[in-house]
Amino acid sequence: MLQLNAGVAWLKDLAGGGDLPAPGGTTLEAMARALELNIVPDAQRDADAPVPDNVTVTLKNPHTLLAGGGTVLTKLSFRTPSFAEIKRLKAFGERRGEDDATTEMLVMLNEDKMTSADIDRLKSIDVGRCAEKLAPFLVLLRRTSTG
């Protein structure tokens, strides 16, 4: 957070005509991560904007697959859902609740052979980061301007 605040201060100074030196690597990395998490709604509508087929999340806490013969995962890969899968996930969420729908989504879309029991054993911060990374593929965000 300190690096991100330093980056914001630098950008404000730059926008105001200042000439502070560029921030260090960790500040730039923090700014890049923050920007990555903030998808601009109109970018979803841009035909030239790249849309990945897969997303990868580096785990804060490595996970040993329950039925994986000792396989330890340090990152998880997810494919983007089809529209039919989004409809199934929404219906599942209405029947079983948001938490169960998140588990179902991560099981359905993961490419690492994880089961719902594996998802349940992940640290909550890792589950949240996975869900957050997939969120832009589940909902078309509202426009921020009339354009």
Secondary structure, DSSP 4 states (H G I P E B T S, - for coil): -HHHHHHHHHHHHHHTT--PPPP-HHHHHHHHHHHHHS--HHHHH-TTS---SEEEEEEEEEEE-TTTTT-EEEEEEEEPPPHHHHHHHHHHHHHH-HHHHHHHHHHHHBSS---HHHHHHS-HHHHHHHHHHHHHHHS-PPPSS--
